[in-house]
């Protein structure tokens, strides 16, 4: 019996989101629109430079796959998550935040007595683009030992974030999770996560995908970069060699979906975008929630587009309980 809907594997990061200008990104030497890994010294340097911008910032539990799992959990999915935090203030905050969302964590596999819980600076420019500088901290050591194999076997879906490709232990952990899922009739889903992951870690992503995942999530840039093609049609054709189904998000245009038999376009939802942080994560969480409820791809895609439009219309990657309820009641 599958008593969990989705089991995720990914980084545990405490996010701090701030509003900045394009010029400030240039002044601070930050590449816009992508996730950049930094060491603790560089993140401390950035925090010092940002100074007064941090006064109104709030922290939230994050990490790409965590955002997806939390979104699905608030919608009503039964979820679990494999991650790694330190026994520090941020780590305790992270665990409590996940518990409030109803995400099942295995404490003895999640908490490390040493190290520092990972942190991510999320910088939002006036065009709503999100730029991230991430210090992985103890998340960098996420390994196969942090997986709850029984939970993977008992889930309808395993969800992997592409960011795991950067870690010498996280990548093998993702592969081990996928192998275990395949052995226990748990369907596998993976997100390419970020254009930079595709550009610099494509070979590692191919290792994580192996003989092919059941469902691949990506945006247009990631699809083109991963397949090394020039058009969306060519990318869609090439992706079918790596997955049995896919969802390519296209921003305001909506999403191109492939359910294993036919491709379909699902129209985007009107939104006044102020912050794109977490949009792709929310799309994946809502989409997987829909599939676990027995919905077809078109209906799941419609929910995912509504959820993504809602989250880009406000600051932060979370919705309120009332917003989650209104999305799933349509």
N, C-alpha and C positions, 0 to 999 in steps of 0.2 A: 504493500500500500504506500502511496505517495502522500505523506502527511504534511509536506511543505510544498509551496508553489514554486518558490525561487530561492536558490542559494547562491550568493554572490561571493566573489573573491576579489579583493583589491586593497588599495592603500587606505589607511586611516589617517586623515589629515584634519586638523582644526583650521578652518578657513577664517581669514580676516579680509573683509571686502571693503575697498575704499574707492572713492571717486577721484580720478586724476585727469589731466589733460594730455593730449598727444605730445606737446612740448616737454612735459615732465617725463614721459617715458623716454624721450630722446635724451634729456638731460641726465637721466639715471642710467642710460645705456641698456634699456630693456627692449627686446624685440616684441613688437605688438602682435596680439592675436594668437599667440601660441603659449604652450606650457614650457617653461625653462626650469631645469633642475639646478638648484644652487646649494652651496654648502652653508653651514650655520653662520659662518663669518660674513658671507655675502648677504644673507637675509638680515642679519643684524645691521649691516651697513645700510641696507634699504630702509629698514624700520627707522633708523636714525634720520635718514634723509627725508623721509615722509613726515616725520614729526607731527605737526598739528593736524595733518590729514587723518591721523588715527584716532583723534579725540572722539568722534562719533561712531567709530567702527564697532561692529559687534561680531562675536565669534559664533561659529556653527560647526557641527560635525560635518565633515565632507570627505572628499575623495570621490572620483567619478562613479565607480560602482556603488559606493555607499549612497550617493545621491539617488541613483537608480533604485536601489533596494528600499531606501526610506520612502521614496515616492510610491512605489508599489505597495509597501506595507500600509501607508496611510490610506490608500485606496481600498484596502481590505485583503490584500494578499498575505499569506502566511510565509514569512521569509526568515532566512538565516544568513549569516555573513562571516567570512573568514578574514581577519585583519590582524594587525599587531600594534599595540600601543604600549607606552611606558607607564610605570606606576608613578605618575606625576599629576599635577593639577589638570593639565589638558587631557591626559589620558582618562582620568576619572570623569571629567566633563563629557568626553566623547562617549564613554560607556553609558552614562546616564541618559544622554541625548538619544542614543540608539534604542535604549530600553523604553523610553517614552514613545518611540515610534512603533514598538512592538517587534523589533528585529531580534531574533534569537542569536546570542553570542555565547561561545563557550569560553568562560573566563580563564580557565587554566591554559587554554590554547591561544588566548588573545593577549594577555597582559605579560609584559616583560618587566622584571624588577629593575633593569638598568636601561640607560639610554634616555632619549628625549622623544616625546610624541611628535609625529610629523606636523608641519605647519605649512599653510599655503597662503600667500598674499594674492588676492584676487583684485586686480585693478580694472576699473570700469571707466572707459573714455566716453565723451559726450555722444559718440555715434553708437553707443550701447555695446561695443565690442569688449570682450573680456580678455585680459592678459594675465597669465599666472606665473608666479615665481614660487617654486616648491622646494622646501627642505624636507626630505623624506623622513629624517630621523630614524626611529626604530622600525618604521614601515619598510625601510630598505631591506631589512632582514627577514621580511615575510617569507616563509618557507613551507615545504610540504607538511612539516610538523604542526603548523597552525591550521591545517584543514581538518574539518570534522567529516570524515569519510562517510559515516553513517547518515549524516544530514544530506550529503550529496546524493547518496543512493536513494534517499527517501524524498527527493525533490522532483517535481515535474521538469524544472529547468535549472541548469547551471549557467551563471552569468559571469563572464570574465572581462575585466577592463584591459585594454591594450597597453595602458601605462605600465603594467607588470613586466613588459618586455625589457625595461631599463635595468631591472634588478637581476643579478646573477643567481639569486635564490628564488625571486618571485617568478621568473620565467619558468624554471623547472617545476615550481609549485602549480602554476597554471596548467602545464602539460600533464602533471600527475592528476590534477582535478579533472581535466578533460578525459583522460584515459579511464579514470574510475567511473565517471558519468557514463561513458560509452559502454562500460561493462555492466551497468545496472539500469539500462533503458531510461536514463535521464537525458533529456535533450540539452544540447549545448548551444550557447549564444555567446558571441564575443563582439565587443565594440573596438573599432580601430582607434578611438579616443581623441586623436589630435593629429593634424598634418605633420607636425614635427616627429611624431612616432613613426609615421609612414616613411618620412624622408630619411631618417637616420637609423631606424631599427627594422627595416622591412624584412630582412632575413630572419630576425628573431620572431616577428609576427607570423611568418610562414611556419616556423617551428611550433608556435603555440596553436596554430590552426590545424597543423598536421594533415591528415587525409581529408579534412573538411569539417566545418562545424555545421550545425543545423540552421543557425540563423546568424547573420552578420549585420551589425549596425555600423553605419558610417555616414559622413556628410559628403557633399559633392567633391570637395578638394581631396578628402581622404580616399574616396573611391578612385579618382583619377590618378592620384599618386601611387596608390597601392597596386593598381593594375597597369600602371605606366602607359596609359592611353590618353587621348586628347578630347574625346567626346563622352557624354553621359551614356549614350547607347553602347559604345564600345566597352566602357567600364562595366556596365550592367552585364554584358555578355561574358566578359572575362571573370567577373566575380563568381559566376556559376561554377567555375572550376574549383572554388575554394569553400563554397557553402551551398546548402540545399535551398535556402531561402535568404532573402535580404531585405533591408529597409535602408534606403538612401535618403537622408533628410536634405531638403532643398530650401530651407529658410521659409520665406513668405510664400514661395511657390507650392509648398506642401512636401510631399514625399513620394518617391518612386518605390513601390513594393513588388516583391516577387514571392509568391506563396508556394513555389515549387512546381507550379503548372502554368501560371500566367502572370504577366507583369500588369500593374495597375498604378495609375496616378491618384493620389488622394490629395484633394485641394487643401491649401493652407488656410488658416483661420486669421481673420483681421486682428492686428495687434499693433499697439503703439510701443515699439521696443525701447526700453530704457536700460536693459541689462540682459545680455545673452548668456551670462554664467548659468550653467546647469540646464540649458535648454535641451541639448542632446541627451543628457542623462535622464531628464524628465520624460522625454519622448520614449526612451527605451523602457523606463519603468512602467509608464502607462500602457505601452504596447504589450509588454510581457504580461501585465495584469490582465489585459483583455484576452490574450491567448489562454491564460490559465482558467479563465471563465468560460472557455469554449467558443469564444467569438471567432469569426473569420478575419482575414487580414484587413479587409476594407473597414470593418467596424472598429477593429483595434487601432488601425491607422488614424481614423477620425478622432478617436479619443486621444491618441498620442499627440496629434496636431493641436487639439484644443488645450491639452495640458501644457504643451510647449509654448503656445501663444499666451497662456495665462502667466507662465513664469517669466517670460521676457518682458511682460508689461509692468513688472515691479522689480524692486531690488532684492537680491538674494535668491538662492536656488530652492527655497521652500515655499509652499503654499500653506494657508491656514486649514484647519480641519474642515471648516465650512466650505472652503473652495474645493477641497478634495471630494467632499460629499456631493457638491453640485455637479462636478465633472462626471462622476460615475452614476448619477441619477438620471442622466439624459437618455 
